[in-house]
Amino acid sequence: MKVLIIEDDPVTSGYLVKALGESGHNAEALADGAQGLQRASNEDYDVLVIDRMLPSMDGLTVIENLRSEGHGTPVLIVSALGEVDDRVRGLRSGGDDYLVKPFAFAELLARLEALSRRPQGGSGPTQLSLADLELDPLARSVKRAGQKIELKPREFQILEYLMRHAGHVVTRTMLLEAVWDYHFDPETNVIDVHISRLRQKVDKGFGSPLLHTVRGAGYILREED
């Protein structure tokens, strides 16, 4: 992978360049938002890592400018701003994934590899699809096999998160943090209830099921083999 890191913390950027290099990837870093935008606009990268708080131009403005110029390079936002509203704003600005600091390098690497495998172009970074299931985060609409599906707000948030991590196991902790903003397990069956309702709406009456439970681990959205 060829990776551009736009991050003004020299410790973080230096660590990522070194770690990605040791993992066999080509990474470079810039500390300025405007310079990062110019480099990302003029060179080809497999994926971009962009911090939100940057000098001269904030990360979300960098992403919005890239998208308005027609660049579809996948973007992983990394930020200490981890509230649900912060993550939603980042994704709606054109980011493809969002990772809250501090993070484990293994998770960042896995997310970058997943993003680099996504085809670019088509319906754009905000249109999510898997098999015959389609979700539009901006229009807040869901369809399967062309049939509109009505979801409640929490159900929509869960499905959007699962679709952004399609093919990967999503744990209860990940859902609690992303959808309910809980950084602990309240030891209730709230997730199980919502997953059950979501499964009834997106799987029942259609073809092969897409939403699967991984016993002892969490949930995964994928096509059956």
Buried (B, 14 or more C-beta within 10 A) or exposed (E): BEBBBBBBBEEBBEBBBEBBEEBEBEBBBBBBBBBBBBBBBEEEBBBBBBBBBBEBBBBBBBBBBBBEEEBBBBBBBBBEBBEEEBBBBBBEBBBBBBBBEEEEEEEBBEBBBBBBEBEEEEEEBBEBBBBBBBBBBEEEBBBBEEEEBEBEEBBBBBBBBBBBBBEBBBEBBBBBBBBBEBEEEEEEEBBEEBBEBBBEBBBEEBEEBBBBEEEEEBBBBBBEE
